[in-house]
Amino acid sequence: MRPAASRKRAYELARGAAARRQALVPRVAAPQIATVMTSDSGRVFWAQIALGLGGVIQILGMPIIVGALHDHWGYSDAYAGYITSIDLAGLCVGAITTSAWANRVNWRRYTAGAVVLGVVFNTLCLWFHALAPLCVLRFGAGLASGAIYSSSLALLCYGTDTARGFSVLIFAQVVANAIVLAAFPAIDARWGPAGLFVSIAIVLAATLATVPALDARRPEMPSVERTRITGGVILPAFCLAAVAFVYIAIGSYWAYAERMGIAFGIGADTVHHLLTASVLLSSLGCVVAFRVSRTMGQSRPLLAALAIFSLTLLAHSVSPHAAMYVITLLVLQVAWNFIDIFQLGTLAFVDPSGRGAALVPAAQGIALAIGPAAGALALTFGQGYSAVLVLSGSAATLAALCYGVVHVSCERAAVAAPR
């Protein structure tokens, strides 16, 4: 039998190990949240949300912009698509630049400069309609947009309650998406692409008013325990690979969602109504993610959501029927934002510097370019749309495996970390 002092020491070590395992996904108690909300950091938080909205406006409006370039400025569908691709390439460069400078940048100056560049490049599109100058301007506008959006993600990583921050941001983006899809067609009908680019510039100019509320420099790391458990680039790299796999799954499925529904025996009008209704459900994922994070942390809900998502896609591949199509569509829309929120929260935990989260727009953009192309290959060489569903389900499974590695690594590091 151990002496009392030894038993006490063993108990303290065991309790410390359990506490460090819980630190894998830090939970913020209600009184702490109230403190955060009542301090002047509230202004900082909403400034970060404003940046996250201003940075994605032109991305949300891309479908309307492509049509406007074709209808009003005489570009073919192919060339309008090329211009959009250049816009996305600029976004990726902006995200990479932000990630590289995240640890030493003055955030007020950096975001103000990016916003001003976005206003200038979008406004100049009024007078330069030829292909070469327009491509240059759209690349610059995309670069500014990527820098603004990735800055928002990086800054939200410094918060005490990342699940709340990312839930609010993505919910706000869902609302903004609905507003853009409602307003941009009317603007296009009246003023064409010039009206759309000016509208983006106006939104960015309004965003500029929130920049002074930002902290100039990165604050101290939010958790000493997190810096003990995590470190290096391996776990953030796994998280970014998982983000890419998730968006390959989403991109390959979403590109053919309409055609699948029709192929599975649903009328075209019904498919359109289903797609519209399913988008409305995406906001539900934000609410559910916020509530779940309060009781279960982040890691296990993320793994569970990815497992459900991948299994649903794979089940649909062996049961290509209308009922299963509706179920898959509903699961996708609820899981999409839910997974996004927990992906960002996990990155904020394994890389509190924000550099990893700043690369998320780049990973998403590259994966969304790969997804439809991979789906086309699967459709060409596979067995119809079932092959596309297998591809999507496999990509989601790979994402779950990546996060499984992250979860196990963090849990082991938490147990092994010195008290």
C-alpha positions in Angstrom: 0.0 0.0 0.0 1.3 3.5 -1.0 2.1 6.1 1.7 -0.5 8.9 2.0 1.8 11.4 0.4 2.4 9.1 -2.6 -1.3 8.5 -3.0 -2.0 12.2 -2.9 0.7 12.9 -5.5 -0.7 10.2 -7.8 -4.2 11.6 -7.4 -2.9 15.1 -8.3 -1.1 13.8 -11.4 -4.2 11.9 -12.5 -6.4 14.9 -12.0 -3.9 17.1 -13.9 -3.8 14.6 -16.8 -7.6 14.6 -17.0 -7.6 18.4 -17.0 -5.1 18.5 -19.8 -7.2 16.1 -21.8 -10.2 18.4 -21.4 -7.9 21.2 -22.6 -7.9 19.6 -26.0 -11.0 21.7 -26.7 -11.3 24.5 -24.2 -14.7 25.3 -23.0 -15.6 28.8 -21.8 -17.9 29.0 -18.8 -20.9 31.4 -18.9 -19.4 34.0 -16.5 -16.2 34.2 -18.7 -18.3 34.7 -21.8 -20.2 37.5 -20.0 -16.9 39.2 -19.1 -15.7 39.0 -22.7 -19.0 40.4 -24.0 -19.1 43.3 -21.5 -15.5 44.5 -22.1 -14.3 46.8 -24.8 -13.3 43.7 -26.8 -16.9 43.6 -28.0 -16.1 46.4 -30.5 -13.0 44.5 -31.6 -15.1 41.4 -32.1 -17.7 43.1 -34.3 -14.9 44.8 -36.3 -13.5 41.4 -37.0 -16.9 40.1 -38.1 -17.3 43.2 -40.4 -14.0 42.3 -42.1 -15.2 38.7 -42.6 -18.3 40.0 -44.3 -16.6 42.7 -46.4 -14.0 40.2 -47.6 -16.5 37.7 -49.0 -19.0 40.0 -50.7 -17.5 39.6 -54.2 -17.1 35.9 -53.6 -20.8 35.6 -52.7 -21.7 37.6 -55.8 -19.6 35.7 -58.3 -22.5 33.8 -60.0 -24.2 37.1 -60.7 -21.0 38.8 -61.8 -20.3 36.0 -64.3 -23.7 36.4 -65.9 -23.3 40.2 -65.9 -20.0 40.0 -67.8 -21.7 37.8 -70.4 -24.9 39.8 -70.7 -23.6 43.4 -70.6 -19.9 43.4 -71.5 -20.0 40.8 -74.3 -17.8 38.1 -72.7 -18.4 34.5 -73.5 -19.2 32.1 -70.7 -15.7 30.7 -71.0 -14.0 34.1 -70.7 -16.3 35.1 -67.9 -15.2 32.0 -66.1 -11.5 32.8 -66.7 -12.0 36.2 -65.2 -13.6 34.6 -62.1 -10.7 32.1 -61.8 -8.3 35.0 -61.8 -10.3 36.6 -59.1 -10.1 33.4 -57.0 -6.3 33.2 -57.7 -5.9 36.6 -56.3 -7.9 35.5 -53.2 -5.5 32.6 -52.6 -2.5 34.9 -52.9 -4.1 37.4 -50.5 -4.7 34.5 -48.0 -1.1 33.2 -48.3 0.3 36.7 -47.9 -1.7 37.3 -44.7 -0.6 34.0 -43.2 3.0 34.8 -43.9 2.8 38.2 -42.2 0.4 37.3 -39.4 2.9 37.3 -36.6 4.5 40.7 -37.4 1.9 42.8 -39.1 0.2 45.9 -37.8 -3.4 44.7 -38.2 -4.9 48.2 -38.4 -2.6 49.3 -41.2 -2.7 46.0 -43.0 -6.5 45.6 -43.1 -6.9 49.3 -43.9 -4.5 49.0 -46.8 -6.3 45.9 -48.1 -9.7 47.5 -47.8 -8.5 50.7 -49.7 -7.0 48.5 -52.4 -10.2 46.6 -52.7 -12.2 49.8 -53.1 -9.7 51.2 -55.7 -9.5 48.0 -57.8 -13.3 47.5 -57.9 -13.9 51.1 -58.8 -11.4 51.1 -61.6 -13.4 48.3 -63.2 -15.9 50.9 -64.2 -13.6 52.3 -66.9 -11.5 49.2 -68.0 -13.6 46.6 -69.7 -11.0 45.0 -72.0 -9.8 41.5 -71.1 -6.2 42.2 -70.1 -6.7 45.3 -67.8 -9.9 43.7 -66.4 -8.1 40.6 -65.4 -5.3 42.6 -63.7 -7.9 44.6 -61.8 -9.9 41.5 -60.8 -6.7 39.8 -59.6 -6.0 42.8 -57.4 -9.6 42.9 -56.1 -9.4 39.2 -55.3 -6.0 39.7 -53.6 -7.5 42.4 -51.4 -10.6 40.3 -50.7 -8.4 37.3 -49.7 -6.3 39.5 -47.4 -9.4 41.0 -45.7 -11.2 37.7 -45.2 -8.1 35.8 -44.0 -7.3 38.7 -41.6 -10.7 38.3 -40.1 -10.1 34.5 -39.6 -6.7 35.1 -38.1 -7.9 37.7 -35.7 -10.8 35.6 -34.5 -8.3 32.9 -33.5 -7.0 35.2 -30.8 -10.4 35.3 -29.0 -11.2 33.4 -25.8 -14.3 31.8 -27.3 -13.5 30.8 -30.9 -16.6 28.6 -31.4 -18.8 31.6 -30.7 -16.7 33.9 -33.0 -16.8 31.5 -36.0 -20.5 30.7 -35.4 -21.4 34.4 -35.6 -19.2 35.0 -38.6 -20.6 32.1 -40.7 -24.2 32.9 -39.7 -23.6 36.5 -40.8 -22.2 35.2 -44.1 -25.3 33.1 -44.6 -27.5 36.2 -44.1 -25.2 38.3 -46.4 -25.4 35.6 -49.1 -29.2 35.8 -49.1 -29.0 39.6 -49.3 -26.5 39.5 -52.2 -28.5 36.9 -54.1 -31.6 39.1 -53.7 -30.0 42.5 -54.4 -27.3 41.8 -57.0 -29.7 40.7 -59.8 -31.6 43.9 -59.5 -28.4 46.0 -59.5 -27.2 44.0 -62.6 -30.4 44.6 -64.5 -30.2 48.4 -63.9 -26.4 49.1 -64.1 -24.7 45.9 -65.3 -21.2 44.8 -64.0 -20.3 48.4 -63.2 -23.1 48.6 -60.7 -22.0 45.3 -59.1 -18.3 46.4 -58.7 -19.4 49.8 -57.3 -21.6 48.0 -54.8 -18.7 45.9 -53.7 -16.6 49.0 -53.3 -19.3 50.7 -51.2 -19.5 47.7 -48.9 -15.7 47.7 -48.5 -15.7 51.4 -47.8 -18.2 50.9 -45.1 -16.0 48.2 -43.7 -13.2 50.6 -43.4 -15.0 52.5 -40.7 -14.6 49.5 -38.4 -10.8 49.1 -38.8 -9.8 51.6 -36.1 -11.5 49.3 -33.5 -9.0 46.6 -34.2 -5.9 45.9 -32.1 -2.8 47.0 -33.9 -0.8 44.0 -32.8 -1.5 40.4 -32.0 -2.5 40.0 -28.4 -0.9 37.4 -26.1 -1.8 33.7 -26.8 -5.2 33.0 -25.3 -4.1 29.8 -23.5 -0.7 28.7 -22.1 -2.0 25.2 -22.0 -2.7 25.2 -25.7 0.9 26.3 -26.5 2.2 23.4 -24.4 0.0 20.9 -26.2 0.4 22.1 -29.7 3.3 23.5 -31.7 5.0 23.2 -35.1 3.3 23.0 -38.4 2.3 19.3 -38.6 -1.1 19.5 -36.9 -2.1 22.7 -38.7 -1.1 21.1 -42.0 -3.3 18.1 -41.3 -6.2 20.6 -40.5 -5.6 22.4 -43.8 -5.5 19.2 -45.7 -8.8 18.2 -44.1 -10.3 21.6 -45.1 -9.2 20.9 -48.7 -10.7 17.3 -48.6 -14.0 18.7 -47.2 -14.3 21.2 -50.0 -13.4 18.7 -52.7 -16.3 16.6 -51.3 -18.6 19.7 -51.3 -17.4 21.0 -54.7 -17.7 17.7 -56.5 -21.2 17.1 -55.2 -22.6 20.6 -55.4 -21.4 21.1 -59.0 -23.7 18.2 -60.0 -26.5 18.6 -57.4 -29.0 19.9 -59.9 -28.2 17.3 -62.6 -28.3 14.5 -60.0 -31.8 15.3 -58.8 -33.1 15.3 -62.4 -31.3 12.1 -63.2 -32.8 10.4 -60.1 -36.3 11.2 -61.3 -37.2 14.5 -59.7 -38.6 17.3 -61.9 -36.4 20.3 -62.7 -38.7 22.8 -60.9 -38.9 20.6 -57.8 -35.1 20.2 -57.8 -34.7 24.0 -57.9 -37.1 24.4 -55.0 -35.3 21.8 -53.0 -31.9 23.5 -53.6 -33.3 26.8 -52.5 -35.0 25.4 -49.4 -31.9 23.4 -48.5 -29.7 26.6 -48.5 -32.0 28.1 -45.9 -31.1 25.1 -43.6 -27.5 26.1 -43.7 -28.1 28.7 -40.9 -29.3 25.8 -38.7 -25.8 24.4 -38.8 -24.5 27.6 -37.2 -26.9 27.5 -34.3 -26.4 23.8 -33.7 -22.6 24.2 -33.8 -22.7 27.0 -31.2 -24.9 25.0 -28.8 -23.0 21.8 -29.2 -19.7 23.5 -28.6 -21.0 24.6 -25.2 -21.4 21.0 -24.0 -19.2 18.7 -26.1 -16.3 20.9 -27.1 -15.2 20.8 -30.8 -13.2 17.8 -31.7 -15.7 15.0 -31.3 -18.7 16.8 -32.9 -16.5 17.6 -35.9 -15.5 14.0 -36.3 -19.2 12.9 -35.9 -20.4 15.4 -38.5 -17.8 14.3 -41.0 -18.7 10.6 -40.4 -22.4 11.3 -40.9 -21.6 13.4 -44.0 -19.3 10.8 -45.6 -21.6 7.8 -44.8 -24.6 9.6 -46.2 -22.8 10.3 -49.5 -21.5 6.7 -49.7 -25.0 5.3 -48.9 -26.5 7.5 -51.6 -24.0 6.1 -54.1 -25.4 2.6 -53.6 -29.0 3.9 -53.4 -29.3 6.4 -56.2 -33.0 7.2 -55.6 -35.0 10.4 -55.2 -35.6 10.0 -51.5 -31.9 9.5 -50.8 -31.2 12.5 -52.9 -33.3 14.7 -50.6 -31.8 13.2 -47.5 -28.2 13.8 -48.8 -29.1 17.4 -49.8 -30.4 18.1 -46.3 -27.5 16.5 -44.6 -25.0 18.5 -46.7 -26.6 21.9 -46.0 -26.9 21.3 -42.2 -23.4 19.8 -42.0 -21.6 22.3 -44.3 -21.6 25.3 -41.9 -21.4 23.1 -38.8 -18.2 21.5 -40.1 -16.8 24.8 -41.2 -17.2 26.3 -37.7 -15.5 23.4 -36.0 -12.8 23.3 -38.6 -11.9 26.9 -37.9 -12.1 26.3 -34.2 -9.8 23.3 -34.4 -7.3 25.3 -36.4 -7.5 28.1 -33.8 -6.7 25.6 -31.1 -3.7 23.9 -32.8 -2.3 27.1 -34.2 -3.3 30.1 -31.9 -1.1 32.4 -34.0 -3.8 32.6 -36.7 -1.5 31.7 -39.5 -3.2 28.4 -40.2 -6.7 29.9 -40.2 -5.5 32.6 -42.6 -4.7 29.9 -45.1 -8.3 28.5 -45.0 -9.6 30.7 -47.9 -6.7 29.5 -50.1 -7.3 25.8 -49.2 -11.0 26.3 -49.9 -10.4 28.1 -53.2 -8.0 25.4 -54.5 -10.3 22.6 -53.4 -13.3 24.2 -55.0 -11.4 24.3 -58.2 -10.4 20.7 -57.9 -13.8 19.3 -56.8 -15.8 19.9 -60.0 -13.0 18.7 -62.2 -12.5 15.6 -60.1 -16.3 15.0 -60.3 -16.1 15.4 -64.1 -13.4 12.7 -64.3 -15.4 10.4 -62.0 -18.5 10.9 -64.2 -16.5 10.2 -67.3 -14.7 7.1 -66.2 -17.1 5.8 -63.5 -20.7 4.6 -63.3 -22.6 7.8 -63.7 -23.4 10.0 -60.7 -22.8 7.1 -58.2 -19.1 7.5 -59.0 -19.3 11.2 -58.1 -21.0 10.4 -54.8 -18.2 7.8 -54.1 -15.6 10.5 -54.8 -17.3 13.0 -52.5 -17.8 10.4 -49.7 -14.2 9.3 -50.0 -12.9 12.9 -49.7 -15.1 13.5 -46.6 -13.7 10.3 -45.1 -10.1 11.4 -45.7 -11.0 14.7 -44.0 -12.3 12.7 -41.0 -9.1 10.7 -40.9 -7.0 13.9 -40.9 -8.9 15.3 -37.9 -8.7 11.9 -36.2 -4.9 12.2 -36.3 -5.1 15.7 -34.9 -7.5 14.6 -32.1 -5.4 11.6 -31.1 -2.1 13.7 -31.2 -3.5 16.5 -29.1 -5.0 14.1 -26.6 -1.7 12.2 -26.2 0.2 15.5 -25.9 -2.3 16.7 -23.2 -1.7 13.6 -21.1 2.1 13.8 -21.5 2.4 17.5 -20.9 4.2 18.4 -17.7 1.9 19.8 -15.0 
